[in-house]
Amino acid sequence: MEVIPAIDILAGNCVRLYQGDYEQAQVYNSDPVAVAQEWIKKGATRLHLVDLDGAKQGKPVNLDVIKAIVTGVDVPVQVGGGLRTLESLKQLFNLGVAGAIAGTVAVENPEEVKQWCVQFPGRVIIGIDAREGKVATRGWLETTEVEAIALAQQFTDMAAAIIYTDIQRDGTLSGPNLKALRELAVAVDLPIIASGGVSSLTDLLSLLGLESLGVTGVILGRALYTGAVDLTEAIKAIGPGRLQDVPLGDNFSTFA
């Protein structure tokens, strides 16, 4: 299982939110590039970037920071936040981003996102952010009536992977939502990347029970920044030496 550090960018800073609340943003570092390089030194094999300004404005905003990170590290970088158009998608790929995360647009215009999946095989990830099983959009500011599982099933055999974030657990260190992750993994034949709530190595080990169902990665945010989880120890516990044993699927091959 791959352990993926998160770098959330707001006004050029590396921050963490509590349950997706922009009013509860805590700045951890004013230099996201330095943060990215530190995670690489500790063994990260992939980075997860979120353009929080972009998520609110509906288009990528922190492009200079994203470009600096992509060019400053030697691992794949996946980016989400504000990706609503084909133009924005191409903009990210032109920066060298390995994978682009479609969230709001996957809910509001799924047919367009399916076309992206065909045009850029193995590079479009569906980001599903949910509250009590219902998908939230536009930087988590709006909650829809769309069921997370129903949305994910639309992209079976098309998307590179699904990133599932439990908003109510994100930034809370309250543990991952294993029940929701299990239900999603059983219902969808795509690699699932878990996000939200991980607070300890014990939480990470609990996710290994879902690995055989297709939960192939986990994104770590606040737990890393507070020191609750040491990245090197986390990788030793569940990651990258075991990566070759985890079937990621053909769609994920160019992204692995």
C-alpha positions in Angstrom: 0.0 0.0 0.0 1.4 3.4 -1.0 1.7 6.1 1.6 1.1 9.5 0.0 1.9 12.8 1.8 -0.6 15.6 1.2 0.3 19.2 0.6 -2.6 21.5 0.7 -1.9 25.0 -0.7 -3.7 28.1 0.3 -2.5 31.6 -0.7 0.9 29.9 -1.5 1.3 28.4 1.9 1.2 24.8 3.0 -1.8 24.5 5.3 -4.2 22.0 6.8 -8.0 22.4 7.2 -10.3 20.9 9.8 -13.2 19.1 8.2 -12.6 21.1 5.1 -13.4 24.4 6.8 -11.4 27.3 5.2 -11.9 29.3 8.4 -10.0 26.7 10.3 -6.9 26.7 8.2 -3.6 26.3 10.0 -0.4 27.3 8.2 2.4 24.7 8.6 5.0 26.2 6.2 5.2 29.1 3.9 7.4 27.1 1.5 5.5 24.2 0.0 8.4 23.2 -2.2 10.6 22.7 0.9 7.8 20.6 2.4 7.6 18.4 -0.7 11.4 17.9 -0.8 11.3 16.9 2.9 8.7 14.2 2.3 10.8 12.9 -0.6 13.8 12.6 1.7 11.7 10.6 4.1 10.8 8.1 1.4 7.7 9.4 -0.3 7.1 7.8 -3.7 4.2 10.1 -4.7 2.8 13.5 -3.6 -0.8 14.6 -3.4 -1.3 18.4 -3.9 -4.6 20.2 -3.4 -5.0 23.8 -4.7 -7.5 25.0 -2.1 -7.8 28.4 -3.7 -8.5 26.7 -7.0 -11.2 24.6 -5.4 -13.0 27.7 -4.3 -12.5 29.7 -7.5 -13.2 26.9 -10.0 -9.8 27.0 -11.7 -6.2 26.2 -10.8 -4.7 29.2 -8.9 -1.4 28.2 -7.4 0.2 27.1 -10.6 3.6 28.6 -9.9 3.8 26.6 -6.6 2.6 23.4 -8.3 5.2 23.8 -11.1 7.9 24.5 -8.6 7.0 21.3 -6.7 6.8 19.2 -9.8 10.1 20.3 -11.1 11.7 20.2 -7.6 11.0 16.5 -6.9 11.6 13.2 -8.8 8.4 11.4 -8.0 4.9 11.6 -9.6 2.7 14.4 -8.4 -1.1 14.2 -8.4 -3.1 17.5 -8.2 -6.6 18.4 -7.4 -8.6 21.6 -6.7 -10.4 23.7 -9.3 -10.2 21.3 -12.2 -13.4 22.0 -14.0 -12.4 22.3 -17.7 -10.3 20.5 -20.3 -8.2 23.6 -20.6 -7.3 23.4 -16.9 -6.6 19.7 -17.2 -4.1 20.3 -20.0 -2.7 23.2 -18.0 -1.8 20.8 -15.2 -0.4 18.2 -17.5 1.7 20.8 -19.3 3.3 21.5 -15.9 4.4 17.9 -15.6 1.7 16.7 -13.3 1.3 13.0 -13.4 -2.3 12.7 -12.4 -5.2 15.2 -12.3 -8.0 14.8 -9.8 -11.6 15.6 -11.0 -14.0 16.3 -8.2 -16.7 18.8 -8.7 -16.8 18.4 -12.4 -17.2 14.6 -12.1 -20.5 15.3 -10.3 -21.7 18.1 -12.4 -20.5 16.9 -15.8 -19.6 13.2 -15.7 -19.7 12.7 -19.4 -17.0 15.3 -20.0 -14.8 13.6 -17.4 -15.3 10.3 -19.1 -14.0 11.9 -22.3 -10.9 13.1 -20.3 -10.4 9.5 -19.1 -10.4 8.3 -22.7 -8.1 11.1 -23.9 -5.6 10.8 -21.1 -5.7 7.1 -20.0 -4.3 6.3 -16.6 -4.0 10.0 -15.7 -7.5 11.1 -14.6 -8.4 10.4 -11.0 -11.9 10.8 -9.5 -11.9 12.6 -6.2 -14.9 11.8 -4.1 -15.3 13.9 -1.0 -18.2 12.8 1.1 -20.3 13.6 4.1 -22.3 10.7 5.4 -22.1 9.0 2.0 -23.2 12.1 0.0 -20.7 13.8 -2.3 -19.6 17.4 -1.5 -18.4 19.8 -4.2 -16.8 23.2 -4.8 -14.1 22.9 -2.2 -16.4 21.0 0.2 -18.6 24.1 0.5 -21.7 22.4 -1.0 -23.2 18.9 -0.3 -25.1 17.2 -3.1 -27.6 14.3 -3.0 -25.3 12.2 -5.1 -24.3 9.0 -3.5 -20.5 8.4 -3.4 -20.7 4.8 -4.6 -23.1 5.7 -7.4 -20.7 8.4 -8.6 -17.7 6.0 -8.4 -19.4 3.3 -10.4 -19.9 5.6 -13.4 -16.1 5.6 -13.9 -15.4 1.9 -13.6 -12.8 0.8 -16.2 -12.2 4.4 -17.1 -10.5 6.4 -14.3 -7.1 5.7 -13.0 -8.3 5.5 -9.4 -10.7 6.9 -6.9 -9.6 9.1 -4.0 -12.2 8.8 -1.2 -12.1 11.4 1.5 -14.4 11.3 4.5 -14.8 15.1 5.1 -16.1 14.6 8.7 -12.8 12.8 9.5 -10.4 14.9 7.5 -8.0 16.8 9.7 -9.6 15.3 12.8 -7.1 12.4 13.5 -10.2 10.4 14.4 -9.3 7.3 12.3 -10.3 6.3 8.7 -13.9 5.4 7.8 -13.2 1.7 7.3 -16.9 0.8 6.7 -17.3 3.4 3.9 -14.1 2.4 2.3 -15.0 -1.3 2.4 -18.4 -0.6 0.8 -16.8 1.5 -1.9 -14.1 -1.0 -2.6 -16.5 -3.9 -2.9 -18.8 -1.9 -5.2 -16.2 -0.5 -7.6 -13.5 -2.2 -9.7 -11.0 0.5 -9.4 -8.0 1.2 -7.2 -9.1 3.2 -4.1 -6.9 5.7 -2.3 -8.1 6.4 1.3 -8.0 9.9 2.7 -9.1 11.5 6.0 -8.8 10.7 9.6 -5.6 8.6 9.9 -4.0 9.4 13.2 -1.5 6.6 13.9 0.3 3.5 12.6 -2.5 1.5 14.1 -4.9 3.3 11.7 -2.6 2.6 8.8 -2.4 -1.1 9.6 -6.2 -1.3 9.9 -6.3 -0.2 6.2 -4.2 -3.3 5.2 -7.3 -5.4 5.8 -8.9 -3.6 2.8 -5.9 -4.0 0.5 -7.1 -7.2 -1.1 -10.4 -5.4 -1.9 -8.5 -2.7 -3.9 -7.6 0.0 -1.4 -4.1 0.5 -2.7 -3.0 3.8 -1.2 -3.5 6.2 1.7 -3.1 9.9 1.8 -1.6 11.4 5.0 -2.0 15.0 6.0 -2.4 16.4 9.5 -1.0 13.2 11.1 2.3 13.9 9.3 2.4 17.6 10.1 1.7 17.2 13.8 4.1 14.3 14.1 1.5 11.8 15.1 2.8 9.6 12.3 6.4 9.5 11.1 6.4 9.1 7.3 9.5 6.8 7.2 7.9 4.5 9.8 4.6 4.5 8.0 6.3 3.5 4.7 8.2 0.7 6.5 4.9 -0.5 8.1 2.7 -0.7 5.0 4.5 0.6 2.0 6.6 0.7 -0.8 8.4 -2.6 -0.5 5.0 -4.2 -0.8 3.9 -2.1 -3.8 5.0 -4.8 -6.3 2.6 -7.2 -4.5 -0.5 -4.9 -5.0 -2.4 -5.3 -8.3 -3.1 -1.7 -9.2 -4.9 -2.5 -12.5 -4.2 -1.6 -16.0 -5.7 1.8 -15.8 -3.3 2.8 -13.0 -0.2 1.4 -14.7 1.1 4.7 -16.2 0.4 6.4 -12.9 2.1 3.9 -10.6 
